[in-house]
Amino acid sequence: MQITAEKMQRYRETARRRQAAERRRLAQRHRQAWEVARRAADLLRRQLGAERVVAFGSLVHNNLFHPRSDVDLAVWGLPERDYYRTVSRLLDLDPAFEIDLVRAEEAPASLLDRIAREGVEL
């Protein structure tokens, strides 16, 4: 069975529209993830006494961000005893996003180096 040139053209146009719609959805999700990161940083600093918050990971790299990306945050000055309660509060900010919170004081040197090179201060 041969596909006509007309049908192939319609197929290509439909595929382009779908890809464009997917890019728009991903861009919207990326913007939402940044908003969650900013809200989390504000909560960490204002209510929980964090000294510094830095976003890292796929959030800060447009080409690595994908539909299942989470929000990676490094935090300085958050007491260890408050960690799990804090993560619980952060996860309540937006159920559409997982938040991976790393206490800088406990992070391996290799991760801190990566955060220093690629991270975005919030």
N, CA, C and O atoms as a printed pandas DataFrame, in Angstrom:
     atom_number atom_name residue_name chain_id  residue_number  x_coord  y_coord  z_coord
0              1         N          MET        A               1    0.839   -1.183    0.000
1              2        CA          MET        A               1    0.000    0.000    0.000
2              3         C          MET        A               1    0.886    1.248    0.000
3              4         O          MET        A               1    1.774    1.391    0.840
4              5         N          GLN        A               2    0.640    2.113   -0.916
5              6        CA          GLN        A               2    1.396    3.359   -1.063
6              7         C          GLN        A               2    0.712    4.493   -0.305
7              8         O          GLN        A               2   -0.514    4.606   -0.292
8              9         N          ILE        A               3    1.523    5.318    0.315
9             10        CA          ILE        A               3    0.984    6.529    0.946
10            11         C          ILE        A               3    1.114    7.649   -0.070
11            12         O          ILE        A               3    2.183    7.871   -0.638
12            13         N          THR        A               4    0.026    8.341   -0.288
13            14        CA          THR        A               4    0.055    9.426   -1.263
14            15         C          THR        A               4    0.848   10.599   -0.702
15            16         O          THR        A               4    1.015   10.739    0.510
16            17         N          ALA        A               5    1.327   11.430   -1.605
17            18        CA          ALA        A               5    2.079   12.622   -1.200
18            19         C          ALA        A               5    1.213   13.533   -0.334
19            20         O          ALA        A               5    1.704   14.159    0.605
20            21         N          GLU        A               6   -0.068   13.604   -0.653
21            22        CA          GLU        A               6   -0.987   14.440    0.126
22            23         C          GLU        A               6   -1.121   13.919    1.561
23            24         O          GLU        A               6   -1.079   14.696    2.515
24            25         N          LYS        A               7   -1.282   12.604    1.705
25            26        CA          LYS        A               7   -1.397   12.025    3.047
26            27         C          LYS        A               7   -0.096   12.198    3.832
27            28         O          LYS        A               7   -0.117   12.470    5.032
28            29         N          MET        A               8    1.024   12.038    3.147
29            30        CA          MET        A               8    2.314   12.217    3.814
30            31         C          MET        A               8    2.473   13.663    4.279
31            32         O          MET        A               8    2.986   13.908    5.371
32            33         N          GLN        A               9    2.044   14.610    3.473
33            34        CA          GLN        A               9    2.120   16.022    3.849
34            35         C          GLN        A               9    1.257   16.290    5.085
35            36         O          GLN        A               9    1.687   16.991    6.002
36            37         N          ARG        A              10    0.044   15.736    5.111
37            38        CA          ARG        A              10   -0.834   15.905    6.278
38            39         C          ARG        A              10   -0.209   15.280    7.523
39            40         O          ARG        A              10   -0.269   15.849    8.614
40            41         N          TYR        A              11    0.387   14.111    7.347
41            42        CA          TYR        A              11    1.048   13.441    8.466
42            43         C          TYR        A              11    2.165   14.326    9.026
43            44         O          TYR        A              11    2.270   14.507   10.239
44            45         N          ARG        A              12    2.985   14.867    8.150
45            46        CA          ARG        A              12    4.098   15.723    8.590
46            47         C          ARG        A              12    3.595   16.975    9.301
47            48         O          ARG        A              12    4.146   17.373   10.328
48            49         N          GLU        A              13    2.557   17.591    8.762
49            50        CA          GLU        A              13    1.995   18.789    9.396
50            51         C          GLU        A              13    1.440   18.467   10.780
51            52         O          GLU        A              13    1.632   19.229   11.727
52            53         N          THR        A              14    0.754   17.339   10.889
53            54        CA          THR        A              14    0.217   16.924   12.187
54            55         C          THR        A              14    1.353   16.661   13.175
55            56         O          THR        A              14    1.281   17.067   14.335
56            57         N          ALA        A              15    2.384   15.990   12.715
57            58        CA          ALA        A              15    3.535   15.708   13.586
58            59         C          ALA        A              15    4.199   17.005   14.038
59            60         O          ALA        A              15    4.582   17.123   15.202
60            61         N          ARG        A              16    4.343   17.974   13.146
61            62        CA          ARG        A              16    4.940   19.274   13.515
62            63         C          ARG        A              16    4.087   19.993   14.554
63            64         O          ARG        A              16    4.612   20.567   15.508
64            65         N          ARG        A              17    2.770   19.959   14.362
65            66        CA          ARG        A              17    1.877   20.606   15.336
66            67         C          ARG        A              17    1.987   19.940   16.706
67            68         O          ARG        A              17    2.031   20.615   17.734
68            69         N          ARG        A              18    2.029   18.622   16.708
69            70        CA          ARG        A              18    2.157   17.901   17.986
70            71         C          ARG        A              18    3.485   18.224   18.673
71            72         O          ARG        A              18    3.528   18.438   19.884
72            73         N          GLN        A              19    4.545   18.258   17.906
73            74        CA          GLN        A              19    5.852   18.585   18.485
74            75         C          GLN        A              19    5.868   20.009   19.033
75            76         O          GLN        A              19    6.420   20.259   20.105
76            77         N          ALA        A              20    5.270   20.930   18.307
77            78        CA          ALA        A              20    5.213   22.316   18.775
78            79         C          ALA        A              20    4.393   22.418   20.058
79            80         O          ALA        A              20    4.762   23.145   20.981
80            81         N          ALA        A              21    3.282   21.689   20.114
81            82        CA          ALA        A              21    2.452   21.701   21.324
82            83         C          ALA        A              21    3.220   21.105   22.502
83            84         O          ALA        A              21    3.133   21.614   23.619
84            85         N          GLU        A              22    3.958   20.049   22.263
85            86        CA          GLU        A              22    4.759   19.427   23.333
86            87         C          GLU        A              22    5.849   20.388   23.818
87            88         O          GLU        A              22    6.108   20.477   25.018
88            89         N          ARG        A              23    6.478   21.098   22.898
89            90        CA          ARG        A              23    7.497   22.091   23.303
90            91         C          ARG        A              23    6.871   23.188   24.146
91            92         O          ARG        A              23    7.475   23.640   25.118
92            93         N          ARG        A              24    5.664   23.626   23.787
93            94        CA          ARG        A              24    4.979   24.659   24.582
94            95         C          ARG        A              24    4.637   24.137   25.974
95            96         O          ARG        A              24    4.816   24.845   26.964
96            97         N          ARG        A              25    4.143   22.895   26.052
97            98        CA          ARG        A              25    3.828   22.302   27.364
98            99         C          ARG        A              25    5.084   22.178   28.228
99           100         O          ARG        A              25    5.051   22.463   29.425
100          101         N          LEU        A              26    6.174   21.757   27.623
101          102        CA          LEU        A              26    7.418   21.608   28.372
102          103         C          LEU        A              26    7.939   22.968   28.839
103          104         O          LEU        A              26    8.424   23.093   29.963
104          105         N          ALA        A              27    7.842   23.974   27.989
105          106        CA          ALA        A              27    8.274   25.323   28.380
106          107         C          ALA        A              27    7.425   25.843   29.533
107          108         O          ALA        A              27    7.946   26.483   30.447
108          109         N          GLN        A              28    6.130   25.577   29.499
109          110        CA          GLN        A              28    5.243   25.994   30.588
110          111         C          GLN        A              28    5.611   25.271   31.881
111          112         O          GLN        A              28    5.667   25.889   32.944
112          113         N          ARG        A              29    5.859   23.980   31.794
113          114        CA          ARG        A              29    6.253   23.218   32.990
114          115         C          ARG        A              29    7.589   23.734   33.539
115          116         O          ARG        A              29    7.778   23.809   34.753
116          117         N          HIS        A              30    8.501   24.084   32.649
117          118        CA          HIS        A              30    9.796   24.628   33.071
118          119         C          HIS        A              30    9.594   25.950   33.823
119          120         O          HIS        A              30   10.224   26.182   34.855
120          121         N          ARG        A              31    8.725   26.802   33.308
121          122        CA          ARG        A              31    8.427   28.066   34.010
122          123         C          ARG        A              31    7.808   27.784   35.380
123          124         O          ARG        A              31    8.147   28.437   36.366
124          125         N          GLN        A              32    6.904   26.815   35.435
125          126        CA          GLN        A              32    6.283   26.451   36.718
126          127         C          GLN        A              32    7.327   25.920   37.698
127          128         O          GLN        A              32    7.274   26.226   38.889
128          129         N          ALA        A              33    8.264   25.134   37.204
129          130        CA          ALA        A              33    9.315   24.593   38.075
130          131         C          ALA        A              33   10.161   25.719   38.657
131          132         O          ALA        A              33   10.525   25.674   39.832
132          133         N          TRP        A              34   10.477   26.726   37.852
133          134        CA          TRP        A              34   11.229   27.876   38.364
134          135         C          TRP        A              34   10.418   28.619   39.419
135          136         O          TRP        A              34   10.970   29.070   40.423
136          137         N          GLU        A              35    9.129   28.747   39.201
137          138        CA          GLU        A              35    8.282   29.420   40.192
138          139         C          GLU        A              35    8.273   28.635   41.504
139          140         O          GLU        A              35    8.354   29.228   42.580
140          141         N          VAL        A              36    8.175   27.327   41.422
141          142        CA          VAL        A              36    8.228   26.489   42.628
142          143         C          VAL        A              36    9.578   26.663   43.320
143          144         O          VAL        A              36    9.633   26.771   44.545
144          145         N          ALA        A              37   10.651   26.690   42.560
145          146        CA          ALA        A              37   11.990   26.868   43.140
146          147         C          ALA        A              37   12.093   28.208   43.865
147          148         O          ALA        A              37   12.638   28.278   44.967
148          149         N          ARG        A              38   11.573   29.265   43.253
149          150        CA          ARG        A              38   11.623   30.594   43.897
150          151         C          ARG        A              38   10.781   30.619   45.170
151          152         O          ARG        A              38   11.201   31.176   46.184
152          153         N          ARG        A              39    9.595   30.017   45.118
153          154        CA          ARG        A              39    8.743   29.964   46.316
154          155         C          ARG        A              39    9.406   29.141   47.417
155          156         O          ARG        A              39    9.347   29.507   48.591
156          157         N          ALA        A              40   10.031   28.039   47.040
157          158        CA          ALA        A              40   10.726   27.200   48.019
158          159         C          ALA        A              40   11.881   27.969   48.657
159          160         O          ALA        A              40   12.072   27.908   49.871
160          161         N          ALA        A              41   12.641   28.684   47.851
161          162        CA          ALA        A              41   13.763   29.463   48.381
162          163         C          ALA        A              41   13.269   30.536   49.339
163          164         O          ALA        A              41   13.877   30.774   50.383
164          165         N          ASP        A              42   12.179   31.175   48.987
165          166        CA          ASP        A              42   11.605   32.202   49.857
166          167         C          ASP        A              42   11.186   31.590   51.196
167          168         O          ASP        A              42   11.474   32.149   52.254
168          169         N          LEU        A              43   10.517   30.459   51.148
169          170        CA          LEU        A              43   10.103   29.764   52.367
170          171         C          LEU        A              43   11.323   29.353   53.198
171          172         O          LEU        A              43   11.345   29.535   54.415
172          173         N          LEU        A              44   12.319   28.808   52.538
173          174        CA          LEU        A              44   13.521   28.367   53.250
174          175         C          LEU        A              44   14.218   29.529   53.958
175          176         O          LEU        A              44   14.652   29.393   55.102
176          177         N          ARG        A              45   14.322   30.650   53.289
177          178        CA          ARG        A              45   15.016   31.797   53.888
178          179         C          ARG        A              45   14.162   32.509   54.926
179          180         O          ARG        A              45   14.613   32.738   56.048
180          181         N          ARG        A              46   12.953   32.855   54.569
181          182        CA          ARG        A              46   12.125   33.697   55.447
182          183         C          ARG        A              46   11.571   32.964   56.663
183          184         O          ARG        A              46   11.546   33.516   57.763
184          185         N          GLN        A              47   11.132   31.739   56.472
185          186        CA          GLN        A              47   10.464   31.038   57.570
186          187         C          GLN        A              47   11.337   29.995   58.259
187          188         O          GLN        A              47   11.080   29.627   59.405
188          189         N          LEU        A              48   12.361   29.522   57.566
189          190        CA          LEU        A              48   13.143   28.423   58.128
190          191         C          LEU        A              48   14.601   28.797   58.395
191          192         O          LEU        A              48   15.384   27.960   58.843
192          193         N          GLY        A              49   14.963   30.037   58.126
193          194        CA          GLY        A              49   16.275   30.541   58.496
194          195         C          GLY        A              49   17.447   30.106   57.638
195          196         O          GLY        A              49   18.594   30.226   58.067
196          197         N          ALA        A              50   17.191   29.602   56.439
197          198        CA          ALA        A              50   18.297   29.208   55.564
198          199         C          ALA        A              50   19.115   30.435   55.179
199          200         O          ALA        A              50   18.574   31.526   54.998
200          201         N          GLU        A              51   20.410   30.243   55.060
201          202        CA          GLU        A              51   21.311   31.335   54.690
202          203         C          GLU        A              51   21.411   31.515   53.181
203          204         O          GLU        A              51   21.568   32.631   52.686
204          205         N          ARG        A              52   21.320   30.408   52.461
205          206        CA          ARG        A              52   21.542   30.450   51.016
206          207         C          ARG        A              52   20.782   29.295   50.367
207          208         O          ARG        A              52   20.688   28.206   50.934
208          209         N          VAL        A              53   20.236   29.547   49.160
209          210        CA          VAL        A              53   19.534   28.504   48.398
210          211         C          VAL        A              53   19.978   28.613   46.941
211          212         O          VAL        A              53   19.991   29.700   46.364
212          213         N          VAL        A              54   20.340   27.480   46.359
213          214        CA          VAL        A              54   20.819   27.451   44.976
214          215         C          VAL        A              54   20.096   26.335   44.221
215          216         O          VAL        A              54   20.033   25.197   44.685
216          217         N          ALA        A              55   19.556   26.677   43.058
217          218        CA          ALA        A              55   18.948   25.680   42.167
218          219         C          ALA        A              55   20.049   25.053   41.318
219          220         O          ALA        A              55   21.010   25.719   40.935
220          221         N          PHE        A              56   19.893   23.766   41.031
221          222        CA          PHE        A              56   20.861   23.083   40.175
222          223         C          PHE        A              56   20.148   21.941   39.456
223          224         O          PHE        A              56   18.939   21.763   39.612
224          225         N          GLY        A              57   20.880   21.184   38.685
225          226        CA          GLY        A              57   20.296   20.041   37.983
226          227         C          GLY        A              57   19.602   20.441   36.693
227          228         O          GLY        A              57   19.922   21.467   36.093
228          229         N          SER        A              58   18.650   19.620   36.275
229          230        CA          SER        A              58   17.997   19.845   34.980
230          231         C          SER        A              58   17.239   21.162   34.926
231          232         O          SER        A              58   17.037   21.713   33.844
232          233         N          LEU        A              59   16.819   21.673   36.070
233          234        CA          LEU        A              59   16.094   22.947   36.087
234          235         C          LEU        A              59   16.927   24.069   35.480
235          236         O          LEU        A              59   16.390   24.927   34.779
236          237         N          VAL        A              60   18.226   24.074   35.741
237          238        CA          VAL        A              60   19.069   25.180   35.275
238          239         C          VAL        A              60   19.629   24.942   33.875
239          240         O          VAL        A              60   20.364   25.777   33.348
240          241         N          HIS        A              61   19.284   23.808   33.275
241          242        CA          HIS        A              61   19.747   23.485   31.919
242          243         C          HIS        A              61   18.531   23.227   31.035
243          244         O          HIS        A              61   17.912   22.166   31.117
244          245         N          ASN        A              62   18.196   24.184   30.203
245          246        CA          ASN        A              62   17.020   24.032   29.334
246          247         C          ASN        A              62   17.062   22.736   28.535
247          248         O          ASN        A              62   16.037   22.075   28.371
248          249         N          ASN        A              63   18.232   22.371   28.041
249          250        CA          ASN        A              63   18.332   21.187   27.185
250          251         C          ASN        A              63   18.197   19.876   27.962
251          252         O          ASN        A              63   17.985   18.827   27.354
252          253         N          LEU        A              64   18.315   19.913   29.285
253          254        CA          LEU        A              64   18.178   18.701   30.099
254          255         C          LEU        A              64   16.815   18.592   30.775
255          256         O          LEU        A              64   16.450   17.522   31.263
256          257         N          PHE        A              65   16.068   19.677   30.807
257          258        CA          PHE        A              65   14.763   19.663   31.463
258          259         C          PHE        A              65   13.806   18.808   30.639
259          260         O          PHE        A              65   13.746   18.933   29.416
260          261         N          HIS        A              66   13.059   17.940   31.318
261          262        CA          HIS        A              66   12.121   17.048   30.637
262          263         C          HIS        A              66   10.823   16.982   31.446
263          264         O          HIS        A              66   10.771   17.505   32.559
264          265         N          PRO        A              67    9.787   16.358   30.915
265          266        CA          PRO        A              67    8.481   16.382   31.591
266          267         C          PRO        A              67    8.481   15.815   33.012
267          268         O          PRO        A              67    7.609   16.168   33.806
268          269         N          ARG        A              68    9.419   14.962   33.346
269          270        CA          ARG        A              68    9.453   14.380   34.690
270          271         C          ARG        A              68   10.551   14.985   35.570
271          272         O          ARG        A              68   10.857   14.443   36.632
272          273         N          SER        A              69   11.136   16.086   35.143
273          274        CA          SER        A              69   12.186   16.728   35.940
274          275         C          SER        A              69   11.642   17.171   37.288
275          276         O          SER        A              69   10.488   17.581   37.414
276          277         N          ASP        A              70   12.504   17.077   38.287
277          278        CA          ASP        A              70   12.144   17.589   39.604
278          279         C          ASP        A              70   12.843   18.931   39.818
279          280         O          ASP        A              70   13.486   19.456   38.909
280          281         N          VAL        A              71   12.714   19.471   41.008
281          282        CA          VAL        A              71   13.359   20.734   41.368
282          283         C          VAL        A              71   14.466   20.392   42.360
283          284         O          VAL        A              71   14.195   19.968   43.483
284          285         N          ASP        A              72   15.711   20.578   41.937
285          286        CA          ASP        A              72   16.862   20.303   42.792
286          287         C          ASP        A              72   17.319   21.598   43.448
287          288         O          ASP        A              72   17.609   22.584   42.771
288          289         N          LEU        A              73   17.381   21.581   44.778
289          290        CA          LEU        A              73   17.807   22.757   45.532
290          291         C          LEU        A              73   18.874   22.366   46.541
291          292         O          LEU        A              73   18.762   21.346   47.221
292          293         N          ALA        A              74   19.904   23.188   46.629
293          294        CA          ALA        A              74   20.902   23.057   47.690
294          295         C          ALA        A              74   20.627   24.171   48.685
295          296         O          ALA        A              74   20.330   25.303   48.303
296          297         N          VAL        A              75   20.729   23.836   49.966
297          298        CA          VAL        A              75   20.436   24.819   51.012
298          299         C          VAL        A              75   21.581   24.835   52.016
299          300         O          VAL        A              75   22.123   23.792   52.382
300          301         N          TRP        A              76   21.934   26.027   52.449
301          302        CA          TRP        A              76   22.937   26.226   53.484
302          303         C          TRP        A              76   22.239   26.790   54.719
303          304         O          TRP        A              76   21.386   27.671   54.612
304          305         N          GLY        A              77   22.602   26.283   55.875
305          306        CA          GLY        A              77   22.095   26.841   57.123
306          307         C          GLY        A              77   20.800   26.239   57.634
307          308         O          GLY        A              77   20.216   26.768   58.580
308          309         N          LEU        A              78   20.337   25.163   57.046
309          310        CA          LEU        A              78   19.132   24.492   57.533
310          311         C          LEU        A              78   19.562   23.442   58.557
311          312         O          LEU        A              78   20.316   22.530   58.218
312          313         N          PRO        A              79   19.100   23.553   59.792
313          314        CA          PRO        A              79   19.491   22.562   60.799
314          315         C          PRO        A              79   19.060   21.149   60.393
315          316         O          PRO        A              79   17.978   20.948   59.842
316          317         N          GLU        A              80   19.914   20.196   60.673
317          318        CA          GLU        A              80   19.639   18.800   60.327
318          319         C          GLU        A              80   18.316   18.323   60.921
319          320         O          GLU        A              80   17.574   17.578   60.281
320          321         N          ARG        A              81   18.028   18.754   62.141
321          322        CA          ARG        A              81   16.805   18.300   62.818
322          323         C          ARG        A              81   15.541   18.763   62.096
323          324         O          ARG        A              81   14.476   18.176   62.286
324          325         N          ASP        A              82   15.643   19.814   61.267
325          326        CA          ASP        A              82   14.482   20.364   60.557
326          327         C          ASP        A              82   14.323   19.827   59.134
327          328         O          ASP        A              82   13.369   20.179   58.440
328          329         N          TYR        A              83   15.250   18.981   58.700
329          330        CA          TYR        A              83   15.286   18.581   57.298
330          331         C          TYR        A              83   13.978   17.928   56.829
331          332         O          TYR        A              83   13.384   18.398   55.859
332          333         N          TYR        A              84   13.524   16.879   57.477
333          334        CA          TYR        A              84   12.354   16.134   56.987
334          335         C          TYR        A              84   11.073   16.956   57.061
335          336         O          TYR        A              84   10.232   16.879   56.165
336          337         N          ARG        A              85   10.925   17.724   58.101
337          338        CA          ARG        A              85    9.760   18.606   58.206
338          339         C          ARG        A              85    9.787   19.641   57.074
339          340         O          ARG        A              85    8.754   19.977   56.496
340          341         N          THR        A              86   10.979   20.132   56.776
341          342        CA          THR        A              86   11.135   21.117   55.703
342          343         C          THR        A              86   10.788   20.511   54.350
343          344         O          THR        A              86   10.067   21.125   53.563
344          345         N          VAL        A              87   11.291   19.324   54.074
345          346        CA          VAL        A              87   10.978   18.659   52.802
346          347         C          VAL        A              87    9.475   18.479   52.666
347          348         O          VAL        A              87    8.920   18.689   51.588
348          349         N          SER        A              88    8.821   18.097   53.735
349          350        CA          SER        A              88    7.364   17.935   53.705
350          351         C          SER        A              88    6.671   19.246   53.340
351          352         O          SER        A              88    5.741   19.257   52.534
352          353         N          ARG        A              89    7.117   20.328   53.923
353          354        CA          ARG        A              89    6.517   21.635   53.605
354          355         C          ARG        A              89    6.776   22.025   52.155
355          356         O          ARG        A              89    5.896   22.569   51.488
356          357         N          LEU        A              90    7.967   21.750   51.673
357          358        CA          LEU        A              90    8.298   22.103   50.291
358          359         C          LEU        A              90    7.470   21.293   49.298
359          360         O          LEU        A              90    7.034   21.821   48.275
360          361         N          LEU        A              91    7.256   20.029   49.593
361          362        CA          LEU        A              91    6.461   19.198   48.686
362          363         C          LEU        A              91    5.013   19.667   48.606
363          364         O          LEU        A              91    4.330   19.403   47.617
364          365         N          ASP        A              92    4.546   20.353   49.629
365          366        CA          ASP        A              92    3.183   20.893   49.621
366          367         C          ASP        A              92    3.042   22.134   48.740
367          368         O          ASP        A              92    1.922   22.554   48.450
368          369         N          LEU        A              93    4.153   22.726   48.310
369          370        CA          LEU        A              93    4.078   23.941   47.489
370          371         C          LEU        A              93    3.359   23.687   46.171
371          372         O          LEU        A              93    2.549   24.507   45.737
372          373         N          ASP        A              94    3.647   22.566   45.536
373          374        CA          ASP        A              94    3.019   22.227   44.254
374          375         C          ASP        A              94    3.134   20.720   44.053
375          376         O          ASP        A              94    4.226   20.208   43.811
376          377         N          PRO        A              95    2.016   20.010   44.153
377          378        CA          PRO        A              95    2.075   18.549   44.041
378          379         C          PRO        A              95    2.546   18.050   42.673
379          380         O          PRO        A              95    2.839   16.864   42.523
380          381         N          ALA        A              96    2.621   18.919   41.692
381          382        CA          ALA        A              96    3.079   18.507   40.365
382          383         C          ALA        A              96    4.593   18.322   40.308
383          384         O          ALA        A              96    5.116   17.783   39.333
384          385         N          PHE        A              97    5.301   18.768   41.354
385          386        CA          PHE        A              97    6.764   18.711   41.336
386          387         C          PHE        A              97    7.323   18.049   42.586
387          388         O          PHE        A              97    6.916   18.350   43.708
388          389         N          GLU        A              98    8.253   17.152   42.367
389          390        CA          GLU        A              98    9.076   16.635   43.456
390          391         C          GLU        A              98   10.165   17.682   43.718
391          392         O          GLU        A              98   10.639   18.340   42.792
392          393         N          ILE        A              99   10.546   17.822   44.961
393          394        CA          ILE        A              99   11.648   18.718   45.301
394          395         C          ILE        A              99   12.727   17.886   45.973
395          396         O          ILE        A              99   12.480   17.204   46.968
396          397         N          ASP        A             100   13.918   17.955   45.415
397          398        CA          ASP        A             100   15.065   17.253   45.974
398          399         C          ASP        A             100   15.905   18.293   46.708
399          400         O          ASP        A             100   16.568   19.120   46.082
400          401         N          LEU        A             101   15.871   18.246   48.023
401          402        CA          LEU        A             101   16.570   19.222   48.859
402          403         C          LEU        A             101   17.855   18.605   49.393
403          404         O          LEU        A             101   17.839   17.536   50.004
404          405         N          VAL        A             102   18.960   19.287   49.155
405          406        CA          VAL        A             102   20.272   18.830   49.599
406          407         C          VAL        A             102   20.817   19.830   50.611
407          408         O          VAL        A             102   20.969   21.013   50.308
408          409         N          ARG        A             103   21.109   19.346   51.811
409          410        CA          ARG        A             103   21.791   20.193   52.799
410          411         C          ARG        A             103   23.255   20.274   52.390
411          412         O          ARG        A             103   23.952   19.260   52.362
412          413         N          ALA        A             104   23.721   21.476   52.073
413          414        CA          ALA        A             104   25.089   21.652   51.585
414          415         C          ALA        A             104   26.116   21.149   52.589
415          416         O          ALA        A             104   27.183   20.669   52.209
416          417         N          GLU        A             105   25.794   21.258   53.852
417          418        CA          GLU        A             105   26.729   20.831   54.887
418          419         C          GLU        A             105   26.989   19.323   54.845
419          420         O          GLU        A             105   27.999   18.858   55.373
420          421         N          GLU        A             106   26.104   18.569   54.231
421          422        CA          GLU        A             106   26.245   17.112   54.149
422          423         C          GLU        A             106   26.546   16.619   52.739
423          424         O          GLU        A             106   26.729   15.420   52.532
424          425         N          ALA        A             107   26.598   17.511   51.783
425          426        CA          ALA        A             107   26.777   17.113   50.383
426          427         C          ALA        A             107   28.235   16.742   50.105
427          428         O          ALA        A             107   29.150   17.322   50.689
428          429         N          PRO        A             108   28.443   15.779   49.217
429          430        CA          PRO        A             108   29.819   15.448   48.834
430          431         C          PRO        A             108   30.468   16.619   48.091
431          432         O          PRO        A             108   29.788   17.427   47.459
432          433         N          ALA        A             109   31.779   16.689   48.181
433          434        CA          ALA        A             109   32.526   17.784   47.551
434          435         C          ALA        A             109   32.263   17.853   46.050
435          436         O          ALA        A             109   32.192   18.944   45.485
436          437         N          SER        A             110   32.119   16.702   45.399
437          438        CA          SER        A             110   31.890   16.701   43.948
438          439         C          SER        A             110   30.564   17.373   43.594
439          440         O          SER        A             110   30.473   18.083   42.593
440          441         N          LEU        A             111   29.541   17.151   44.414
441          442        CA          LEU        A             111   28.252   17.798   44.166
442          443         C          LEU        A             111   28.346   19.294   44.437
443          444         O          LEU        A             111   27.812   20.096   43.671
444          445         N          LEU        A             112   29.014   19.673   45.508
445          446        CA          LEU        A             112   29.176   21.102   45.810
446          447         C          LEU        A             112   29.943   21.813   44.706
447          448         O          LEU        A             112   29.647   22.963   44.380
448          449         N          ASP        A             113   30.930   21.130   44.130
449          450        CA          ASP        A             113   31.680   21.710   43.018
450          451         C          ASP        A             113   30.766   21.924   41.819
451          452         O          ASP        A             113   30.818   22.973   41.176
452          453         N          ARG        A             114   29.935   20.943   41.519
453          454        CA          ARG        A             114   28.980   21.069   40.401
454          455         C          ARG        A             114   27.997   22.209   40.657
455          456         O          ARG        A             114   27.702   22.994   39.756
456          457         N          ILE        A             115   27.493   22.299   41.880
457          458        CA          ILE        A             115   26.558   23.371   42.233
458          459         C          ILE        A             115   27.237   24.727   42.083
459          460         O          ILE        A             115   26.628   25.678   41.593
460          461         N          ALA        A             116   28.494   24.819   42.504
461          462        CA          ALA        A             116   29.235   26.082   42.382
462          463         C          ALA        A             116   29.411   26.482   40.918
463          464         O          ALA        A             116   29.341   27.664   40.582
464          465         N          ARG        A             117   29.637   25.504   40.055
465          466        CA          ARG        A             117   29.855   25.791   38.633
466          467         C          ARG        A             117   28.559   26.099   37.891
467          468         O          ARG        A             117   28.520   27.003   37.056
468          469         N          GLU        A             118   27.487   25.344   38.195
469          470        CA          GLU        A             118   26.292   25.393   37.367
470          471         C          GLU        A             118   25.064   25.968   38.054
471          472         O          GLU        A             118   24.085   26.313   37.392
472          473         N          GLY        A             119   25.108   26.073   39.365
473          474        CA          GLY        A             119   23.918   26.467   40.106
474          475         C          GLY        A             119   23.504   27.910   39.888
475          476         O          GLY        A             119   24.288   28.751   39.447
476          477         N          VAL        A             120   22.245   28.168   40.213
477          478        CA          VAL        A             120   21.676   29.514   40.114
478          479         C          VAL        A             120   21.182   29.907   41.503
479          480         O          VAL        A             120   20.309   29.259   42.080
480          481         N          GLU        A             121   21.759   30.974   42.018
481          482        CA          GLU        A             121   21.389   31.483   43.340
482          483         C          GLU        A             121   19.943   31.976   43.318
483          484         O          GLU        A             121   19.521   32.673   42.395
484          485         N          LEU        A             122   19.198   31.601   44.351
485          486        CA          LEU        A             122   17.802   32.041   44.450
486          487         C          LEU        A             122   17.636   32.958   45.644
487          488         O          LEU        A             122   16.534   33.439   45.904
